[in-house]
Amino acid sequence: MGGIMETLLLQMKAILIAVTVLFHCLGQRCILGQEPLCQSHSSCSECIRSPGCAWCSQIDFLKPGESNERRCDSTRSLKERNCNNMINPGLHPLTNVKNSDLSSDRGKVVQLKPQNINITLRIGVPFEFKVEFKRAVGYPIDLYYLMDLSYSMKDDLDQIKTLGQKILKKLKDITDTVRIGFGSFVDKEMLPYVSQVKARRLNPCPNRIDTCQPAFSFRNVLPLTQDAREFEREVSKQLISGNLDAPEAGLDAIMQAAVCKDKIKWGNVTRILVYTSDDTFHMAGDGRLGGVFQPHNGQCHLNDNGTYDGKAFDYPSVGHVSRVLQDNNIQLIFAVTEDIYPAYKALSALIPQSVVGVLKNDSSNVVDLISEAYGNLSATLVLEQEGAPKELDISYRSTCKGNQLDSEWKEKGECQGIKHELITFNVRLNASACLTKPQTFRIKMQGINEEVKITVHTECDCDCGVPEEDSKHCSSNGILSCGACSCNERFLGQRCECKQQTDVDSTSKMQASCRPHNSSVTCSGHGSCECGKCMCQGHYSGKFCECDDTSCEYHDSKLCNGKGRCKCGTCFCSHDYTGSACHCSPSQDKCMNNNLLCSGQGKCTCNVCKCNEGFKGENCSAFTNECTLLKDCVACHEKDQTPDICAVECLNATVSRLVGTHELHCTYGSRMSYDVKLGVDGKIVLQYANLPSSVDKTTLVIGISVSSIIFIGIIIIIIYRCLLELYDIREYQNFVKAQEQTNWKEAQNPLFKGATTTVYNPLHDKENEKDFESI
């Protein structure tokens, strides 16, 4: 009885594994998820590190011969097996170390909530919490204007000298507190970037009329200040410069403006760096042309005059600049001319929290461009993590405008078109492995200096109290911890009741008794050999753990259709069910027809008719081809054989001969016809008779066809001769009529005149002319 109960429990476990509905309570929420598959382990610590597993620490929980791995199972399975002391670390409540409310007060601005939290995770079990963000109204702004002072920007410098008040006024429409600073850049002071001819170094202008200042990589002209007049005063002192090649030291300048926080005087506010240029930029590796091989170290290198010459380090890479800007929460606005817009558009795609605007040739639209670009930057929110351990998977779902939650988890939380509304991000943490110690990382909004500091712990060890050494439950030969025995050396068994022999032969014999047919694999690889017996793991059973009690066939996603038990790969069905997967119902209602199973012409298997040869249909009530089915039977009876002799060919059908001649559904040769039907009792009924006598249809058809052709030919010839005769008669009559109408007159034709010849002799006078006329 115990074995049957255990088998049934294993079946229920397999069904539970297939169930996909499980509620994980995460913080104050519960999310619908799929139940993880529990992988059994032999110790409590390893068990709780497997998602979906719990450990039963009840001392008398295991049955004789069961291994400690049977203590590790799903909570539902352990409850069904009557475990009353279960270790199943759940999700710990979220601990908010700091959770200040969102505020726009000048003295205490809070835009991100919470600020500091502690979380304890279990391996493979996700934890979800919320992060709220609301942009503070009137949050202070620091704007640092970084300008290209190469010669092609001469007209732009003249324009910028008068724009300090306009820039501050425009930004004060957004916030009351604004500071502005100014820096400039050209290129490294070496060949091939800047001429080393003394005269050209002092005055790098392309013509002698203009006066230019010597080139430099970057100069901090004016740290951030609220005084617009000071901005205009310092900028108006600036002179244009020049260099040899087209690209500039823009990335050098951005790097110094970002990392020299004290000299630029960046505040703990919204930081904006405006970069203006009309040409491209040098990148990492270009410095080798001037003999500079040392990569940039990302440090501030401004001298006392606020100048960086760039001779010691190569140009920084785009990735390095991007990382420095993110670390210092600086948002970058590229204000560039239209012809180089595509190059900076591609650069902006590599730098988070950066936008590109088209600058007019004289920079006259720079104020509107800055205002529009800042609006675009502030309308985009990107929440991401920094410094997270590799064992931790982090994903986000955003609730942006309209309270519409993202349908999928993403690597970052993103929202577009945001102003000052409250935005909620769902953050999910999932640990894939144990952390050796608590790990702290940050979740922050790009371009915002606030962050959520998260400290993560992982639940990887069982708290079962002090282990009991030499426990009586372990036969005084082991340590009792979490309900399981850890045996001393040379002792084996569930309760350390088996002593291992010291001699090698005895030990090898014990191991050999656990190997089927002298196999090299102990207990088929699915158990451990203890005291010469196999202690099977999980759902394996048998003397050598050779039977997988979950390997039977499934039907409707159920092991053995839920109508039997699986034993060593075979379903043992109950409730009169049959079939390899217990899928055959004992009911025969779908096979019945006229109170007959399959109309008497088939067998009912799994409530489905398997028809005899020659029959078809759901109830085998139709013939496949009735004319060929009993053709041999009709042939037998045509020879006037006795019914006993024809019984085999007639398939025990009821045969009768009709009196007289009949033309029935089926025919045999030219003499017989017959009908085949299925009787009410399921027997075949055959009726046959002689066909009515008939002439040879082929000869008749040929004779009629030839006679018809000849007759039609004669008729056509007669009609043709008649029509020809009528035509000749009509033509003769027309000829006779024409003869009668002809009138021949014998008088002279008045139209005829005879020939006349006149001869004239000029020697005779006119009077004698007539004498010479002749006819």
LUMPA-642926 format. One line per 8 residues: number of its first residue (from 1); their letters; for each residue x, y, z of C-alpha. Coordinates in steps of 0.1 Angstrom, whole numbers, plus 2048, in hexadecimal, padded with zeros to 3 digits. Last residue first. Layout:
BEGIN
NUM = A = X Y Z  ...
//
This chain:
BEGIN
775 = ISEFDKEN = 752 A56 1F4  761 A70 1DF  764 A94 1E0  77A AA4 1C6  75E AB3 1B2  751 AC3 1D1  76F AD9 1D3  769 AE8 1B1
767 = EKDHLPNY = 759 B07 1BE  772 B0B 1D8  78D B10 1C0  7A5 AF7 1B2  7C9 AF7 1B7  7C6 AF1 1DC  7BA ACE 1D6  7A7 AC1 1F3
759 = VTTTAGKF = 79F A9C 1F9  784 A92 212  77F A6F 21F  75E A62 231  759 A41 245  736 A35 24C  721 A3E 269  710 A26 283
751 = LPNQAEKW = 6FD A33 2A0  6DD A32 28E  6E0 A0C 28A  6D1 A03 26A  6B0 9F0 26D  6B0 9CA 275  6A3 9CC 299  6A9 9AE 2B3
743 = NTQEQAKV = 692 9B0 2D2  69F 99A 2F1  685 994 30C  67E 970 302  6A2 967 305  6A5 975 328  687 961 334  697 941 326
735 = FNQYERID = 6B7 948 338  6A6 94F 35A  692 92F 357  6B2 91C 351  6C2 92B 370  6A5 922 387  6A4 8FE 37A  6CA 8FA 380
727 = YLELLCRY = 6C7 907 3A4  6A9 8F0 3AC  6BE 8D3 3A0  6DB 8DC 3B6  6C5 8DF 3D5  6B6 8BE 3CE  6D7 8AD 3C9  6E5 8BC 3EA
719 = IIIIIIGI = 6C6 8B1 3FE  6C9 88E 3F0  6EF 88C 3F8  6E9 899 41C  6CD 87F 422  6E4 864 415  700 86E 42D  6E7 870 44B
711 = FIISSVSI = 6DC 84D 444  700 840 441  70B 851 462  6EC 845 474  6F1 821 468  715 822 475  70B 82F 497  6EE 818 49B
703 = GIVLTTKD = 703 7FA 493  71F 805 4AA  707 80B 4C7  6F6 7EA 4C2  716 7D7 4BF  723 7E6 4E0  702 7E1 4F2  701 7BC 4EB
695 = VSSPLNAY = 6DD 7B5 4F2  6CE 7B3 514  6C0 799 52D  6B6 7A8 54E  6D1 7A2 569  6CE 784 57F  6CA 789 5A5  6DD 78F 5C5
687 = QLVIKGDV = 6D5 799 5E8  6F0 79B 603  6E9 7A4 628  707 7AA 63F  702 7A5 664  701 7C1 67E  6DF 7B7 68C  6CE 7D4 67B
679 = GLKVDYSM = 6DB 7C7 659  6F8 7D6 645  6F1 7D7 620  6FF 7C8 5FF  6EB 7C8 5DF  6F1 7B1 5C0  6F2 7AF 59A  6F8 791 584
671 = RSGYTCHL = 6FC 788 55F  714 7A0 54E  731 79D 567  728 7A4 58B  713 7C3 590  70D 7D9 5AF  6EF 7EF 5B6  6D4 7D7 5A9
663 = EHTGVLRS = 6C5 7D1 586  6AC 7B5 58D  6A2 796 57B  68A 77D 58A  689 770 5AD  6A2 77F 5C5  6BE 76A 5D3  6C6 76C 5F8
655 = VTANLCEV = 6E7 76D 60C  6EA 775 631  70F 77D 635  727 765 646  744 777 636  737 76D 613  758 760 606  75B 749 625
647 = ACIDPTQD = 736 73E 624  737 735 5FF  73D 70F 604  722 70E 620  70A 721 60A  70B 707 5EF  71B 710 5CD  706 71A 5B0
639 = KEHCAVCD = 723 728 59C  713 74B 59F  713 745 5C4  738 745 5C6  73B 764 5AF  723 776 5C6  738 76E 5E4  758 779 5D2
631 = KLLTCENT = 748 79B 5CC  73F 79E 5F0  755 7BB 5FB  75B 7C8 5D8  738 7D6 5D3  735 7E2 5F8  753 7F9 5F5  75F 808 617
623 = FASCNEGK = 73E 7FE 625  72D 814 63F  721 80C 663  743 809 672  737 820 68F  74C 83E 687  74E 834 663  75F 817 64F
615 = FGENCKCV = 75A 7F3 646  76C 7DC 62D  785 7CE 646  777 7D0 669  774 7F1 67A  787 7FE 698  76C 811 6AB  777 82B 6C5
607 = NCTCKGQG = 76E 82A 6EA  792 822 6F2  78E 802 6DC  76C 7F7 6D0  76F 7DB 6B6  760 7D9 694  743 7CE 67E  727 7C8 697
599 = SCLLNNNM = 71A 7EB 691  739 7F8 6A4  72B 7EA 6C4  706 7E3 6BF  6E9 7F3 6D0  6DF 803 6AF  701 813 6AE  718 814 6CC
591 = CKDQSPSC = 73D 81D 6C9  73B 840 6D8  72A 832 6F7  746 818 6FE  753 825 71F  772 814 72E  787 833 724  7A7 82D 712
583 = HCASGTYD = 7C2 846 71C  7D2 831 737  7F3 83C 726  7FC 81A 716  7D7 812 713  7BB 808 72C  7A4 818 745  790 801 75B
575 = HSCFCTGC = 791 819 778  7B6 815 77C  7D3 812 763  7F6 806 76A  80B 81C 753  82E 80F 74B  84F 822 74D  85B 812 76E
567 = KCRGKGNC = 839 816 77F  822 832 775  800 833 786  7DE 834 775  7C2 84A 76A  7D4 86C 76B  7D9 869 745  7F6 851 74C
559 = LKSDHYEC = 809 871 755  7F3 88E 74C  7F9 8A8 731  7D9 89C 71F  7EA 87A 71C  80D 873 729  821 853 724  836 845 740
551 = STDDCECF = 858 853 749  84E 861 76B  854 842 77F  877 83E 771  882 81B 779  8A6 811 77A  8AC 81B 79E  8BF 7FA 7A2
543 = KGSYHGQC = 8A5 7E7 7B6  889 7FD 7A8  880 821 7AC  888 844 79D  871 861 7A5  889 874 7BA  8A9 862 7C2  8AC 83D 7C9
535 = MCKGCECS = 8BE 82E 7E7  8CD 80F 7D8  8D7 7F4 7F0  8F9 7E6 7FA  8F9 7F9 81B  8F3 819 808  8F8 81C 7E2  8EC 83D 7D6
527 = GHGSCTVS = 8D2 845 7BC  8CA 84D 798  8EA 844 786  8DD 821 77E  8E1 818 7A3  907 819 79F  913 81B 77B  92F 803 772
519 = SNHPRCSA = 916 7E8 76A  91B 7C6 779  8F8 7BB 76E  8E7 7D7 781  8FF 7E8 79A  8F4 7ED 7BE  901 7CA 7C8  922 7D4 7B9
511 = QMKSTSDV = 926 7F0 7D2  922 7D9 7F0  93A 7C1 7E0  953 7DD 7DA  951 7E7 7FF  956 7C3 80B  973 7BF 7F4  984 7DF 7FF
503 = DTQQKCEC = 985 7D6 823  979 7F0 83C  954 7E7 83B  93A 803 839  924 804 857  8FF 808 850  8E8 81A 868  8F2 83D 85F
495 = RQGLFREN = 8CD 847 861  8C5 848 83C  8E3 831 835  908 832 837  924 832 851  949 82F 848  950 853 851  934 864 865
487 = CSCAGCSL = 912 867 857  900 888 84F  8DD 881 85A  8BF 895 84F  8A5 8A8 863  8B4 8CA 85D  8D5 8BE 86D  8DB 89E 87F
479 = IGNSSCHK = 900 894 880  90B 870 87D  912 84E 88D  8FD 850 8AC  8E3 83B 899  8DB 85B 885  8BB 861 899  8D0 85B 8B8
471 = SDEEPVGC = 8E4 87A 8AE  909 878 8AF  90B 89E 8AA  8EB 8B2 8A9  8EE 8D0 891  8E6 8F2 8A1  8C7 903 892  8B8 8FB 871
463 = DCDCETHV = 8BE 91C 860  8C2 911 83C  8DB 922 825  8D8 933 803  8C0 951 808  8D1 96D 7F3  8D7 990 7FE  8D3 9AF 7E8
455 = TIKVEENI = 8DA 9D3 7F1  8C9 9EC 7DA  8D2 A12 7D8  8B8 A24 7C4  8C7 A43 7B3  8C6 A69 7B0  8DE A7B 79A  8C6 A7C 77C
447 = GQMKIRFT = 8D3 A7A 758  8CA A56 754  8B4 A4A 770  8C5 A34 78A  8C5 A11 798  8E3 A0A 7AD  8F6 9EC 7BA  8FE 9DC 7DC
439 = QPKTLCAS = 907 9B7 7E1  903 9A4 801  91D 988 803  926 968 7F0  908 96E 7DA  8F5 94E 7D1  8ED 948 7AD  8D2 951 793
431 = ANLRVNFT = 8C3 96E 7A8  8A4 97E 799  89B 9A3 79E  87D 9B3 78E  877 9D8 78D  855 9E7 785  859 A0C 77B  83F A26 784
423 = ILEHKIGQ = 83E A4A 775  82E A67 786  827 A84 76E  83F AA2 769  846 AA1 744  84B A7F 733  84A A7A 70E  85C A58 70E
415 = CEGKEKWE = 860 A3D 728  87B A23 72D  883 A09 748  8A1 9F5 73D  8A9 9D1 735  884 9CA 72D  867 9B6 73C  84A 9B4 724
407 = SDLQNGKC = 826 9C1 723  830 9E4 72D  816 9F3 745  7FF A0E 738  7F8 A27 753  7EE A40 738  811 A4D 734  82D A36 741
399 = TSRYSIDL = 82B A17 756  84C A06 750  856 9E1 753  87A 9DA 75D  893 9BE 75F  8B0 9B5 775  8C3 993 776  8DB 98F 793
391 = EKPAGEQE = 8F8 977 793  90D 990 77F  90C 9A9 79C  8FC 9CB 795  914 9E8 792  8FC A00 781  8D7 9FA 779  8C0 A0C 761
383 = LVLTASLN = 8A3 A24 75F  8A0 A38 73F  888 A56 73E  883 A6B 71F  870 A8D 721  88E A9E 733  8A5 A98 715  88C AA4 6FB
375 = GYAESILD = 884 AC4 70F  8A9 ACA 714  8AD AC8 6EE  892 AE1 6E8  8A0 AFA 700  8C3 AF6 6F4  8B8 AFA 6CF  8A4 B19 6D7
367 = VVNSSDNK = 8C2 B29 6E7  8DA B1C 6CB  8C6 B2B 6AF  8DF B47 6A6  8FC B2E 6A5  90B B3F 686  909 B21 66F  8E8 B17 67E
359 = LVGVVSQP = 8EA AFA 697  8D7 AD9 691  8CF AC7 6B1  8DC AA6 6BF  8D1 A94 6DF  8E3 A83 6FC  8D6 A6F 71A  8E8 A4F 710
351 = ILASLAKY = 907 A53 6FA  90B A3A 6DD  8ED A47 6C9  8FB A6A 6CF  91A A61 6BA  905 A56 69D  8F1 A77 69E  912 A89 6A1
343 = APYIDETV = 91F A7B 680  8FD A80 66F  8FC AA5 67A  91D AAE 66A  90F AC1 64D  8F2 AD0 661  908 AE3 67B  90B AD6 69E
335 = AFILQINN = 8FA ADB 6C0  901 ABA 6D2  8EE ABA 6F4  8FD AA3 70F  8EC A9A 730  905 A96 74D  8FD A7E 769  922 A7B 773
327 = DQLVRSVH = 924 A56 76F  910 A58 74F  927 A72 740  946 A5E 749  937 A3E 73A  92F A4F 719  952 A60 717  962 A3E 71C
319 = GVSPYDFA = 94C A2E 702  954 A49 6E9  979 A44 6EE  98F A5E 6FE  9A9 A71 6E9  9CC A66 6F1  9DE A72 711  9FC A87 719
311 = KGDYTGND = 9FA AA3 6FF  9D5 AAD 707  9DD AD1 70F  9C2 AD5 729  9BC AF9 736  9AB B06 756  9C7 B1F 75C  9D2 B0A 77B
303 = NLHCQGNH = 9D5 AEC 765  9B9 AD5 75A  9C0 AB0 75A  9A0 AA0 768  9A1 A7A 766  992 A61 74D  9B3 A4F 748  9B6 A57 722
295 = PQFVGGLR = 9CA A3D 710  9F0 A43 70D  9FC A41 6E9  A02 A65 6E0  A1A A68 6C2  A06 A82 6AF  9F6 A6A 697  9F2 A53 6B5
287 = GDGAMHFT = 9D9 A6B 6C3  9BF A5F 6AA  9BC A3F 6BD  99E A49 6D2  989 A61 6BE  98D A84 6AE  96E A98 6A8  959 AA5 68B
279 = DDSTYVLI = 952 AC8 680  93B AE6 685  93B AE5 6AB  925 AEB 6CA  923 AD5 6E9  90A ADE 704  90F ACB 725  8F1 AC9 73B
271 = RTVNGWKI = 8F2 ABF 760  8D1 ABD 774  8DB AC4 798  8F5 ABA 7B1  90C AD6 7A5  928 AD6 78C  943 AEF 795  956 AEC 774
263 = KDKCVAAQ = 976 AEB 789  967 AD3 7A3  957 ABC 78A  975 AB8 773  969 A96 767  94D AA2 74F  95D AC1 740  97E AAF 73C
255 = MIADLGAE = 96E A92 729  958 AA9 713  977 ABD 709  98C A9E 700  96D A91 6EC  96C AB2 6D9  991 AB3 6D0  989 ABE 6AC
247 = PADLNGSI = 987 AAE 68A  98F AC3 66B  9B5 AC4 66C  9CD AE1 670  9C1 AF4 68E  9B2 B16 696  9A9 B2F 6B1  98D B49 6B6
239 = LQKSVERE = 991 B62 6D2  97F B62 6F3  97B B82 707  955 B84 6FE  950 B62 70E  95D B6F 730  946 B8E 72F  928 B7B 722
231 = FERADQTL = 92A B61 73E  931 B7C 758  912 B8E 74C  8FE B6E 750  907 B6A 774  8FA B49 782  91B B39 77F  92A B18 772
223 = PLVNRFSF = 950 B1A 76C  95B B32 751  977 B2D 738  97E B08 73F  997 B02 722  99A AE3 70C  9B3 AD6 6F2  9C5 AF7 6EB
215 = APQCTDIR = 9CD B0C 6CC  9DE B2E 6CF  9C7 B4D 6CD  9BD B5B 6AC  9C1 B7E 69C  9B2 B83 67A  9C3 B96 65D  9E0 B7E 659
207 = NPCPNLRR = 9CC B62 64B  9C6 B3D 654  9C5 B46 679  9DD B31 68E  9ED B50 69F  A06 B46 6BA  A0A B23 6AC  A0B B30 689
199 = AKVQSVYP = A28 B47 690  A3B B2C 6A3  A36 B11 688  A28 AF3 69C  A07 AF2 689  9EB AE1 69C  9DB ABF 696  9F8 AAD 684
191 = LMEKDVFS = A0B AB7 698  A07 AC2 6BC  9F2 AD8 6D2  9D4 AC1 6D4  9B4 AD0 6C6  99B AED 6C9  986 AEF 6E8  970 B07 6FC
183 = GFGIRVTD = 95F B09 71E  942 B1E 72B  92C B1D 74A  907 B23 752  8F4 B20 772  8CE B1E 774  8B6 B1F 792  893 B2B 78A
175 = TIDKLKKL = 88A B0D 775  87A B06 753  874 B2A 746  894 B32 758  8A5 B1E 73C  89B B37 722  8A6 B55 737  8C8 B45 73E
167 = IKQGLTKI = 8CE B3E 719  8C3 B61 70F  8D9 B72 729  8F8 B5F 71E  8F1 B63 6F8  906 B82 6F0  929 B72 6ED  91A B53 6DD
159 = QDLDDKMS = 913 B66 6BC  937 B72 6B8  943 B50 6BF  92C B41 6A4  93B B58 68A  95E B4B 691  955 B26 693  969 B1D 673
151 = YSLDMLYY = 988 B29 685  987 B0D 6A0  978 B19 6C1  960 AFB 6C6  949 B04 6E3  93F AF2 704  923 B04 715  91E AF6 739
143 = LDIPYGVA = 8FA AF7 745  8F2 AF0 76A  8CC AED 770  8B8 AEF 790  897 ADB 793  879 AF1 78C  85F AD5 78F  86E AB5 79B
135 = RKFEVKFE = 86C A98 782  858 A7B 791  865 A58 794  858 A39 7A6  86A A18 7AA  855 9F9 7B1  85E 9D6 7BD  861 9B3 7AF
127 = FPVGIRLT = 873 995 7BB  87A 977 7A5  880 954 7B3  89E 942 7A2  8B4 944 7C1  8A2 953 7DF  8A6 979 7E3  8AA 98F 802
119 = ININQPKL = 8A5 9B4 7F9  8B1 9D4 80A  8A6 9F6 7FE  8B4 A1A 7FA  8A5 A37 7E7  881 A2D 7E2  876 A42 7CE  887 A59 7B5
111 = QVVKGRDS = 880 A7E 7B0  887 A8B 7D3  891 AB0 7D7  896 ABB 7FB  89E AE0 7FF  88F AEB 7DE  86F AD7 7E5  865 AC2 7C7
103 = SLDSNKVN = 85E AA3 7DB  85A A7D 7D7  856 A6C 7F9  875 A5F 80B  87A A39 80B  89B A31 81C  8A4 A0F 82B  886 A01 81A
95 = TLPHLGPN = 885 9DC 823  871 9C7 80A  862 9AA 81B  874 989 818  86B 971 7FC  866 94E 80A  87F 936 819  86F 914 818
87 = IMNNCNRE = 87A 8FE 835  85E 8E6 83E  855 8D6 85F  833 8C4 85C  83A 8AF 83D  81B 89A 837  823 88C 814  809 8A3 806
79 = KLSRTSDC = 81A 8C0 817  83C 8B6 808  82C 8B4 7E5  81D 8D7 7E8  83D 8E6 7F5  851 8D8 7D7  86B 8BE 7E0  88B 8B9 7F3
71 = RRENSEGP = 886 8A0 810  887 884 7F5  8AB 88E 7EF  8B3 880 811  8B0 85C 803  893 845 809  89A 822 815  883 823 832
63 = KLFDIQSC = 869 83F 82E  874 863 834  862 87C 84A  86D 870 86C  884 88D 873  86F 8A9 864  887 8C0 853  874 8C0 832
55 = WACGPSRI = 886 8D6 818  875 8EC 7FF  87A 8EF 7D9  86B 906 7BF  88C 916 7B5  8AB 902 7C0  8C0 914 7D9  8A9 907 7F4
47 = CESCSSHS = 8B3 8E4 7EC  8D9 8EA 7EC  8D7 8F8 80F  8C1 8DC 81B  8D7 8C0 80F  8D0 8A2 7F8  8C2 8B6 7DA  8A2 8B2 7C6
39 = QCLPEQGL = 89D 8C8 7A7  87C 8DA 7AB  86D 8E6 78A  863 90B 78E  83E 913 790  835 92B 775  82C 94F 77E  810 965 788
31 = ICRQGLCH = 81B 983 79C  812 98C 7C0  818 9AE 7CD  822 9BE 7EE  846 9B2 7EC  845 996 7D1  82C 97B 7DA  832 95F 7C1
23 = FLVTVAIL = 811 950 7B5  814 92F 7A2  801 922 784  815 90D 76B  80B 8EA 775  820 8D1 763  837 8CC 782  817 8C6 796
15 = IAKMQLLL = 80E 8A9 780  82F 899 785  82C 89E 7AB  809 88E 7AA  817 870 798  833 86D 7B2  819 86E 7CD  806 852 7BD
7 = TEMIGGM = 825 83E 7BB  82C 844 7E0  808 83A 7E9  80B 81A 7D5  82C 811 7E6  81D 817 808  800 800 800
//
